[in-house]
Amino acid sequence: MNAVAGEAGVLLAFLAAVIGAVITATGIRRPSGTGLQHGRLYAALVLAGALAATAAMESALITHDFSLTYVAQNGNLHTPLLYTITGMWSALAGSILLWGLILAGYLALMVWRFRHRATDPLLGWATVVVYAVAAFFFGLMLGPANPFKTLPASLIPHNGAGPNVLLQDNPLVAFHPPMLYLGFVGFTIPFAFALASLITARLDEGWLAETRRWVLFAWGFLTAGILLGAWWSYQVLGWGGFWAWDPVENAALLPWLCATAYLHSSVVQERRNMFKVWNISLIVATFSLTIFGTFLTRSGVIQSVHAFSESSLGPYLISFLGVIVLVGVGLIWWRGDRLRSPAGVRSPMSKEGAFLVNNLTFAALAFVVLLGTVFPLVVQLVRNQQVTVGRPYFDTMTMPLGIALLFFMAIGPLLPWRRASGEMLRKRLTIPAWAAAAVVVVCVAAGVRGLIPLITFALGAFAGTSAIRQLFLSLRATRRQHRRLYWGLLGRSRGGMVVHLGVVIIAVAFAAATSYAYRGEVTLRAGQSARVDGYTLTYVGLKSVRSPVRSAVKEMVRVDGAGPFTPAVSTFAGATEAVGTPSIYSTALADVYLTVVRLPSKSHAKAVIGVVIQPLVLWLWVGGAVMIIGVVLAAIPGGKAPGELEEPPVPDDTADAEHPGTDRDSSPSDQPEELLALSGGASSMTRTST
């Protein structure tokens, strides 16, 4: 029953996507617009089919319907309910089903959001693109990624193998993959509008306004997914780290880098009618890289704890990626003349100049990560040799680019449009520069050493002070205009500054944790203590825990009298492989990360405990939370009072160029500029004749 219902749901979604795309595409040329109106109705059928298939899969998992191959491989009678539910995205076919469900939700939301503009050709072509993407993924579920394959009656087991043991050891598995998928799939909508703008030759700022909030939410979800993935890696894998430059980690980072560059770059098009090629290209690159990441994780070409090792989807995904790149690049080439900007960057000491260098730096960083990720695949394909590009390459190549981005993030909000005078820069940079110098002096006086971390701390102080300055100006202007103070924190530019503060916190914490980490082992008998890097560790003894789900042997350790903390070796039901589970003593200053290296035995009475001590790790997660808060603030249209007009675009004869010696720091009009184009205002579609 579950198999029949699931396959029917997938078939319904696939047929609705195909028919919806055909009817919408043919209806675009009809003056009456009835074809467009009829085509949008199929979005509800796509969503209905996706919901029916998802309900059938969850029903099969929860009721332990082992007649489905997927449930037999990923379900178990003793698996807790949470991990039974999350089993839907714990393996290949189920993860494609989750992708289809989220895509169907985005499609239905897009059609509903623009329901009053159903006859607009721009919206029509965007809908066709989303239908086409949906048809591809639901088509995969009808063929090589069918999650509803059944077993012959004679082969149906009494119990299943259960999920991967690493996917039932932490509840973050319920949040990390869905967040990543909400980010990945969410970029389909701006990609569709970008292609639609190229097809209709409507290359003004209208498509930017329509997709601004969609990009924001997709970027926010992807940010949250990456951070939760780092947290999951830290808490589950037992290596004491949070980022290893794993190919699958890189696959999530690549679209994030391009989307971040777009969020910055789109401001210039809105304000100065520049960077049109940049913005279209960045959106196409972002979506293309989400499909590339899907190819990496679901084609079997890489071996990773995050990837699905056995798959026949590789040819389908790489072909789909090729079509996307070919169509995107072809349309950009076709509309190249219309994408040229009438104005150029006149001074490097301006917002335009900062944004341009920012785009180039993000592009260079994405290229470095992409090269290191695909190089082993290319060598294996060409020479049939196994090579590895490890952490030394990524750290060496990305570190200067990361520092450069931190620097531009520090000075960007302080620069005016077009050109900055020396007096203006002196006035605006003095306080952040003094803050950076003070931090370096304090760190050196406290015994902190190392060029790279000191530079990071200094730039963090510079960028943090710059963001706080912009927020202060916003609050001051809000107070002058007799509004409630929270209006000064809402809106895309203000939320962007909060995001910047979160990035600064993460950068400082990351530099401290990776530069001043201690890694070692301690061997103790029960009752013995040892001093390790300023902490007193006391081994209390062993503790065994048994349940139908899990058997574990725990070493009980006190850290400075707190605890006991219990690093363990665990075995889960349905699995023969034991996995280590770390235990973490976390404070605002440092984390003490404990793992089991060797359990005591009759021949070895002492326990060997792995110890990793890293400063400021807690602030990585605090910084991530601040970034998400910034996204939420940016998504709420409140940076301007209700009814207040948006700040107009900056013309070529703006006052900053005519009077370079003026500085408007004390003027209410000196609002924080949009370094991050995080959505705030109501969108409007600009219609132009073609």
KOLSEGU-418426 format. One record per residue (C-alpha): residue in three letters; x, y, z. Coordinates in steps of 0.25 Angstrom, whole numbers, padded with zeros to 4 digits, always signed. Layout:
<sites>
ALAXYZ/...
</sites>
This chain:
<sites>
MET+0000+0000+0000/ASN+0011+0010+0004/ALA+0019+0006-0009/VAL+0006+0009-0018/ALA+0003+0022-0011/GLY+0017+0027-0012/GLU+0019+0023-0026/ALA+0005+0030-0030/GLY+0010+0042-0023/VAL+0023+0043-0030/LEU+0016+0041-0043/LEU+0006+0051-0041/ALA+0016+0062-0037/PHE+0024+0058-0050/LEU+0013+0059-0059/ALA+0008+0072-0053/ALA+0021+0078-0054/VAL+0023+0074-0069/ILE+0008+0078-0073/GLY+0009+0091-0065/ALA+0022+0095-0072/VAL+0016+0092-0086/ILE+0003+0099-0083/THR+0010+0111-0077/ALA+0021+0112-0088/THR+0010+0111-0099/GLY+0001+0121-0092/ILE+0012+0132-0091/ARG+0010+0136-0105/ARG-0006+0137-0104/PRO-0010+0151-0102/SER-0022+0147-0093/GLY-0012+0141-0082/THR-0022+0129-0080/GLY-0011+0119-0082/LEU-0002+0125-0072/GLN-0013+0125-0062/HIS-0017+0110-0065/GLY-0002+0106-0064/ARG+0000+0112-0050/LEU-0011+0102-0045/TYR-0002+0090-0047/ALA+0007+0095-0036/ALA-0003+0091-0026/LEU-0003+0077-0032/VAL+0012+0076-0032/LEU+0011+0079-0017/ALA+0000+0069-0015/GLY+0008+0058-0021/ALA+0021+0062-0013/LEU+0013+0062+0000/ALA+0006+0048-0003/ALA+0020+0042-0007/THR+0026+0048+0006/ALA+0014+0043+0015/ALA+0015+0029+0009/MET+0030+0028+0012/GLU+0029+0033+0026/SER+0017+0023+0028/ALA+0026+0012+0023/LEU+0037+0016+0032/ILE+0029+0018+0044/THR+0021+0005+0042/HIS+0034-0003+0038/ASP+0029-0007+0025/PHE+0041-0015+0021/SER+0035-0019+0008/LEU+0041-0006+0003/THR+0055-0007+0000/TYR+0058+0006+0005/VAL+0052+0003+0018/ALA+0059-0010+0019/GLN+0072-0003+0017/ASN+0070+0009+0026/GLY+0059+0005+0037/ASN+0060-0004+0049/LEU+0050-0008+0060/HIS+0059-0003+0071/THR+0062+0011+0065/PRO+0056+0023+0073/LEU+0045+0030+0066/LEU+0053+0042+0063/TYR+0063+0035+0055/THR+0053+0026+0049/ILE+0046+0039+0043/THR+0059+0045+0039/GLY+0063+0032+0032/MET+0055+0038+0020/TRP+0067+0047+0017/SER+0078+0037+0022/ALA+0080+0030+0009/LEU+0080+0034-0006/ALA+0066+0032-0011/GLY+0060+0038+0001/SER+0069+0050+0000/ILE+0064+0052-0014/LEU+0050+0051-0009/LEU+0052+0062+0002/TRP+0058+0070-0009/GLY+0046+0069-0018/LEU+0037+0072-0006/ILE+0044+0085-0003/LEU+0044+0089-0018/ALA+0029+0086-0019/GLY+0027+0095-0007/TYR+0036+0106-0013/LEU+0028+0105-0026/ALA+0014+0106-0019/LEU+0019+0118-0011/MET+0024+0125-0023/VAL+0011+0123-0031/TRP+0003+0128-0019/ARG+0012+0140-0016/PHE+0011+0145-0030/ARG-0004+0141-0032/HIS-0008+0155-0036/ARG+0002+0155-0047/ALA-0001+0142-0053/THR-0001+0148-0067/ASP+0013+0154-0067/PRO+0022+0147-0077/LEU+0034+0149-0067/LEU+0027+0141-0056/GLY+0022+0131-0067/TRP+0036+0128-0072/ALA+0041+0127-0057/THR+0030+0117-0054/VAL+0034+0109-0067/VAL+0048+0108-0062/VAL+0044+0103-0048/TYR+0034+0093-0054/ALA+0046+0088-0062/VAL+0055+0086-0050/ALA+0044+0079-0043/ALA+0041+0070-0054/PHE+0056+0066-0054/PHE+0056+0062-0040/PHE+0043+0055-0039/GLY+0047+0048-0052/LEU+0059+0043-0044/MET+0050+0037-0034/LEU+0042+0029-0045/GLY+0055+0023-0050/PRO+0069+0022-0044/ALA+0065+0028-0030/ASN+0052+0021-0028/PRO+0050+0021-0012/PHE+0038+0012-0014/LYS+0044-0001-0019/THR+0039-0013-0013/LEU+0045-0027-0009/PRO+0040-0040-0013/ALA+0032-0046-0002/SER+0042-0057+0000/LEU+0053-0046+0003/ILE+0045-0037+0012/PRO+0053-0037+0025/HIS+0048-0038+0039/ASN+0056-0026+0043/GLY+0064-0015+0035/ALA+0078-0011+0036/GLY+0075+0003+0042/PRO+0081+0016+0038/ASN+0096+0019+0038/VAL+0101+0019+0052/LEU+0106+0033+0051/LEU+0092+0038+0047/GLN+0086+0033+0060/ASP+0095+0038+0070/ASN+0091+0053+0070/PRO+0077+0060+0068/LEU+0084+0070+0059/VAL+0081+0060+0048/ALA+0067+0065+0049/PHE+0071+0079+0045/HIS+0084+0080+0038/PRO+0080+0073+0025/PRO+0067+0080+0024/MET+0073+0093+0026/LEU+0083+0090+0015/TYR+0073+0086+0005/LEU+0064+0098+0008/GLY+0076+0106+0004/PHE+0080+0098-0008/VAL+0066+0097-0014/GLY+0063+0111-0010/PHE+0073+0117-0021/THR+0064+0110-0031/ILE+0054+0122-0030/PRO+0064+0134-0033/PHE+0071+0125-0044/ALA+0057+0124-0051/PHE+0055+0139-0050/ALA+0069+0141-0055/LEU+0067+0133-0067/ALA+0053+0139-0069/SER+0059+0153-0069/LEU+0069+0148-0080/ILE+0058+0142-0089/THR+0049+0154-0088/ALA+0060+0164-0089/ARG+0055+0171-0076/LEU+0069+0173-0070/ASP+0065+0184-0061/GLU+0064+0184-0046/GLY+0050+0177-0046/TRP+0055+0163-0045/LEU+0065+0167-0034/ALA+0053+0173-0026/GLU+0045+0160-0028/THR+0056+0151-0024/ARG+0063+0159-0013/ARG+0055+0152-0001/TRP+0056+0138-0008/VAL+0071+0139-0009/LEU+0072+0144+0006/PHE+0064+0132+0011/ALA+0071+0122+0003/TRP+0084+0128+0007/GLY+0080+0129+0022/PHE+0076+0114+0022/LEU+0089+0110+0015/THR+0097+0118+0025/ALA+0089+0111+0036/GLY+0091+0097+0030/ILE+0106+0099+0028/LEU+0107+0104+0043/LEU+0099+0092+0048/GLY+0108+0083+0040/ALA+0120+0088+0046/TRP+0114+0087+0060/TRP+0109+0072+0056/SER+0123+0069+0052/TYR+0129+0075+0065/GLN+0120+0067+0074/VAL+0119+0054+0067/LEU+0131+0050+0059/GLY+0141+0051+0070/TRP+0152+0058+0063/GLY+0151+0071+0071/GLY+0149+0079+0059/PHE+0138+0086+0051/TRP+0143+0088+0037/ALA+0152+0078+0030/TRP+0151+0083+0015/ASP+0143+0070+0012/PRO+0138+0070-0003/VAL+0124+0070+0002/GLU+0126+0082+0012/ASN+0132+0089+0000/ALA+0120+0086-0008/ALA+0112+0094+0002/LEU+0122+0105+0003/LEU+0123+0108-0012/PRO+0108+0112-0015/TRP+0109+0120-0001/LEU+0121+0128-0006/CYS+0114+0132-0020/ALA+0101+0135-0013/THR+0108+0144-0003/ALA+0115+0151-0014/TYR+0102+0153-0021/LEU+0095+0159-0008/HIS+0106+0169-0008/SER+0107+0172-0023/SER+0092+0173-0025/VAL+0092+0186-0017/VAL+0101+0193-0028/GLN+0091+0190-0039/GLU+0079+0195-0030/ARG+0087+0208-0027/ARG+0096+0211-0039/ASN+0090+0202-0050/MET+0103+0194-0051/PHE+0109+0180-0049/LYS+0097+0174-0057/VAL+0106+0163-0063/TRP+0112+0160-0049/ASN+0098+0158-0043/ILE+0092+0149-0054/SER+0105+0141-0055/LEU+0106+0140-0039/ILE+0091+0135-0039/VAL+0094+0125-0050/ALA+0107+0120-0043/THR+0100+0119-0030/PHE+0089+0109-0035/SER+0099+0102-0044/LEU+0108+0099-0032/THR+0096+0094-0024/ILE+0094+0083-0035/PHE+0109+0081-0035/GLY+0109+0078-0020/THR+0097+0069-0022/PHE+0105+0062-0033/LEU+0117+0060-0023/THR+0109+0055-0012/ARG+0100+0046-0020/SER+0108+0040-0031/GLY+0118+0031-0023/VAL+0130+0039-0029/ILE+0135+0042-0015/GLN+0137+0035-0002/SER+0132+0043+0010/VAL+0125+0042+0023/HIS+0115+0051+0017/ALA+0113+0045+0003/PHE+0105+0033-0002/SER+0115+0024-0007/GLU+0107+0015-0017/SER+0099+0022-0028/SER+0095+0022-0042/LEU+0091+0036-0043/GLY+0104+0042-0047/PRO+0101+0042-0062/TYR+0088+0048-0060/LEU+0092+0059-0051/ILE+0105+0063-0059/SER+0096+0064-0071/PHE+0086+0073-0064/LEU+0097+0081-0059/GLY+0103+0083-0073/VAL+0089+0087-0078/ILE+0088+0098-0067/VAL+0102+0103-0070/LEU+0100+0103-0085/VAL+0086+0110-0084/GLY+0091+0120-0074/VAL+0104+0124-0081/GLY+0097+0124-0095/LEU+0086+0133-0090/ILE+0096+0143-0084/TRP+0104+0143-0097/TRP+0091+0145-0105/ARG+0087+0157-0096/GLY+0101+0162-0095/ASP+0099+0176-0101/ARG+0087+0179-0092/LEU+0095+0175-0079/ARG+0106+0186-0081/SER+0105+0197-0071/PRO+0105+0211-0075/ALA+0114+0215-0064/GLY+0127+0210-0058/VAL+0135+0210-0045/ARG+0141+0223-0045/SER+0149+0222-0032/PRO+0154+0210-0024/MET+0151+0217-0011/SER+0136+0216-0013/LYS+0125+0206-0010/GLU+0125+0202-0025/GLY+0140+0200-0024/ALA+0139+0192-0011/PHE+0128+0183-0017/LEU+0136+0180-0029/VAL+0148+0176-0021/ASN+0139+0168-0012/ASN+0133+0161-0024/LEU+0146+0158-0030/THR+0151+0152-0016/PHE+0139+0144-0014/ALA+0140+0138-0028/ALA+0155+0135-0026/LEU+0152+0128-0013/ALA+0141+0120-0020/PHE+0151+0116-0031/VAL+0161+0112-0021/VAL+0151+0103-0013/LEU+0146+0097-0026/LEU+0159+0094-0032/GLY+0164+0087-0019/THR+0151+0079-0019/VAL+0150+0075-0034/PHE+0165+0073-0036/PRO+0166+0058-0031/LEU+0153+0055-0039/VAL+0160+0060-0052/VAL+0173+0053-0049/GLN+0166+0040-0046/LEU+0158+0042-0059/VAL+0170+0045-0068/ARG+0181+0037-0062/ASN+0173+0027-0053/GLN+0182+0031-0041/GLN+0177+0034-0027/VAL+0182+0047-0022/THR+0177+0055-0010/VAL+0177+0070-0008/GLY+0177+0072+0007/ARG+0176+0083+0017/PRO+0190+0089+0015/TYR+0185+0094+0001/PHE+0172+0099+0005/ASP+0178+0106+0017/THR+0189+0112+0010/MET+0181+0117-0002/THR+0168+0122+0005/MET+0175+0129+0017/PRO+0179+0142+0010/LEU+0166+0142+0002/GLY+0158+0141+0015/ILE+0167+0152+0022/ALA+0164+0161+0010/LEU+0149+0159+0011/LEU+0150+0162+0026/PHE+0157+0175+0022/PHE+0147+0179+0011/MET+0136+0176+0021/ALA+0142+0186+0030/ILE+0144+0198+0021/GLY+0132+0195+0011/PRO+0121+0201+0020/LEU+0129+0214+0023/LEU+0131+0217+0008/PRO+0122+0226+0000/TRP+0117+0224-0014/ARG+0125+0229-0025/ARG+0137+0235-0018/ALA+0143+0237-0004/SER+0151+0249+0000/GLY+0163+0248+0009/GLU+0156+0256+0020/MET+0144+0247+0020/LEU+0152+0234+0021/ARG+0160+0240+0032/LYS+0148+0243+0040/ARG+0141+0230+0038/LEU+0153+0221+0039/THR+0159+0227+0052/ILE+0150+0220+0062/PRO+0151+0206+0056/ALA+0166+0208+0053/TRP+0168+0211+0068/ALA+0160+0199+0072/ALA+0168+0190+0064/ALA+0181+0196+0069/ALA+0176+0194+0084/VAL+0172+0180+0082/VAL+0186+0177+0076/VAL+0193+0184+0088/VAL+0184+0176+0098/CYS+0187+0163+0091/VAL+0202+0164+0091/ALA+0202+0169+0105/ALA+0194+0157+0109/GLY+0204+0148+0102/VAL+0197+0145+0089/ARG+0206+0142+0078/GLY+0205+0138+0063/LEU+0204+0147+0051/ILE+0191+0142+0045/PRO+0182+0141+0058/LEU+0187+0155+0062/ILE+0183+0161+0048/THR+0170+0154+0049/PHE+0167+0159+0063/ALA+0171+0173+0058/LEU+0162+0173+0046/GLY+0151+0167+0054/ALA+0152+0179+0063/PHE+0152+0188+0051/ALA+0140+0181+0044/GLY+0132+0180+0057/THR+0134+0194+0061/SER+0130+0198+0047/ALA+0117+0190+0047/ILE+0114+0196+0061/ARG+0116+0210+0056/GLN+0106+0208+0045/LEU+0096+0202+0055/PHE+0098+0214+0064/LEU+0096+0224+0053/SER+0083+0216+0049/LEU+0078+0217+0063/ARG+0082+0231+0065/ALA+0074+0235+0052/THR+0062+0227+0057/ARG+0062+0234+0070/ARG+0063+0248+0063/GLN+0050+0244+0055/HIS+0043+0240+0068/ARG+0041+0226+0064/ARG+0042+0213+0072/LEU+0057+0209+0074/TYR+0054+0195+0068/TRP+0052+0202+0054/GLY+0066+0205+0054/LEU+0070+0190+0054/LEU+0060+0185+0044/GLY+0063+0185+0029/ARG+0073+0179+0020/SER+0085+0189+0022/ARG+0083+0188+0038/GLY+0081+0173+0038/GLY+0093+0172+0029/MET+0102+0179+0039/VAL+0097+0169+0050/VAL+0101+0158+0040/HIS+0115+0165+0039/LEU+0116+0165+0054/GLY+0113+0150+0054/VAL+0124+0148+0043/VAL+0134+0155+0052/ILE+0131+0147+0064/ILE+0132+0134+0056/ALA+0145+0139+0049/VAL+0151+0142+0063/ALA+0147+0129+0069/PHE+0152+0121+0057/ALA+0165+0128+0057/ALA+0167+0126+0072/ALA+0162+0111+0072/THR+0171+0107+0061/SER+0183+0115+0064/TYR+0184+0112+0079/ALA+0178+0098+0080/TYR+0185+0087+0089/ARG+0184+0072+0085/GLY+0189+0061+0093/GLU+0186+0048+0101/VAL+0186+0045+0116/THR+0187+0032+0122/LEU+0181+0030+0136/ARG+0176+0020+0146/ALA+0163+0021+0153/GLY+0164+0032+0163/GLN+0177+0038+0157/SER+0178+0053+0152/ALA+0187+0060+0142/ARG+0189+0074+0139/VAL+0187+0077+0124/ASP+0189+0091+0118/GLY+0184+0098+0130/TYR+0172+0088+0133/THR+0172+0077+0144/LEU+0166+0064+0138/THR+0162+0053+0148/TYR+0158+0039+0143/VAL+0147+0034+0152/GLY+0144+0020+0145/LEU+0136+0013+0135/LYS+0121+0012+0133/SER+0113+0003+0124/VAL+0099+0006+0118/ARG+0090-0004+0111/SER+0077-0002+0104/PRO+0070-0008+0092/VAL+0075+0003+0084/ARG+0089+0005+0089/SER+0101-0001+0097/ALA+0111+0008+0102/VAL+0124+0008+0111/LYS+0127+0021+0116/GLU+0139+0027+0123/MET+0135+0037+0134/VAL+0145+0049+0135/ARG+0144+0061+0143/VAL+0150+0074+0138/ASP+0154+0084+0149/GLY+0144+0077+0158/ALA+0132+0079+0148/GLY+0125+0067+0142/PRO+0127+0055+0141/PHE+0128+0056+0126/THR+0126+0043+0119/PRO+0133+0040+0105/ALA+0128+0027+0101/VAL+0129+0015+0091/SER+0115+0012+0086/THR+0109+0000+0078/PHE+0095+0003+0072/ALA+0084-0008+0069/GLY+0086-0014+0055/ALA+0101-0009+0054/THR+0113-0017+0057/GLU+0123-0005+0056/ALA+0126+0002+0069/VAL+0126+0017+0069/GLY+0133+0027+0078/THR+0124+0038+0084/PRO+0132+0050+0090/SER+0128+0058+0102/ILE+0131+0073+0103/TYR+0133+0083+0115/SER+0130+0096+0109/THR+0132+0110+0115/ALA+0132+0124+0109/LEU+0147+0123+0109/ALA+0150+0109+0104/ASP+0145+0095+0101/VAL+0151+0083+0107/TYR+0148+0072+0097/LEU+0149+0057+0102/THR+0150+0044+0094/VAL+0152+0030+0097/VAL+0166+0025+0092/ARG+0167+0012+0099/LEU+0158+0006+0109/PRO+0163-0001+0122/SER+0165-0016+0121/LYS+0170-0027+0129/SER+0184-0025+0122/HIS+0183-0010+0122/ALA+0177-0005+0135/LYS+0179+0010+0131/ALA+0170+0018+0122/VAL+0175+0026+0110/ILE+0167+0039+0108/GLY+0169+0048+0096/VAL+0169+0062+0100/VAL+0166+0074+0091/ILE+0166+0088+0097/GLN+0162+0100+0088/PRO+0159+0114+0092/LEU+0146+0121+0088/VAL+0139+0110+0081/LEU+0126+0113+0088/TRP+0127+0127+0080/LEU+0126+0120+0067/TRP+0112+0116+0070/VAL+0109+0129+0076/GLY+0114+0136+0064/GLY+0105+0127+0055/ALA+0093+0130+0064/VAL+0096+0145+0062/MET+0097+0143+0047/ILE+0083+0136+0047/ILE+0077+0148+0055/GLY+0083+0157+0045/VAL+0076+0150+0034/VAL+0063+0151+0041/LEU+0064+0166+0044/ALA+0068+0168+0029/ALA+0055+0160+0025/ILE+0046+0169+0033/PRO+0042+0182+0025/GLY+0044+0192+0036/GLY+0057+0200+0033/LYS+0048+0211+0029/ALA+0036+0216+0035/PRO+0023+0212+0028/GLY+0020+0220+0016/GLU+0034+0226+0015/LEU+0040+0225+0001/GLU+0053+0216-0001/GLU+0066+0224-0003/PRO+0067+0227-0018/PRO+0077+0222-0027/VAL+0090+0230-0028/PRO+0092+0237-0041/ASP+0105+0240-0047/ASP+0105+0254-0042/THR+0103+0251-0028/ALA+0109+0261-0017/ASP+0120+0252-0013/ALA+0127+0254-0026/GLU+0124+0269-0027/HIS+0128+0272-0013/PRO+0138+0262-0009/GLY+0142+0269+0004/THR+0128+0269+0010/ASP+0125+0258+0021/ARG+0111+0256+0025/ASP+0114+0248+0038/SER+0105+0257+0046/SER+0093+0257+0036/PRO+0081+0248+0038/SER+0082+0244+0024/ASP+0095+0237+0026/GLN+0089+0224+0028/PRO+0096+0211+0028/GLU+0099+0207+0014/GLU+0095+0193+0008/LEU+0108+0185+0009/LEU+0099+0172+0009/ALA+0087+0173+0000/LEU+0078+0166+0010/SER+0064+0168+0007/GLY+0055+0178+0014/GLY+0046+0186+0006/ALA+0033+0182-0002/SER+0037+0177-0016/SER+0031+0182-0029/MET+0032+0177-0043/THR+0037+0187-0053/ARG+0031+0185-0067/THR+0038+0190-0079/SER+0035+0188-0094/THR+0044+0179-0102/
</sites>
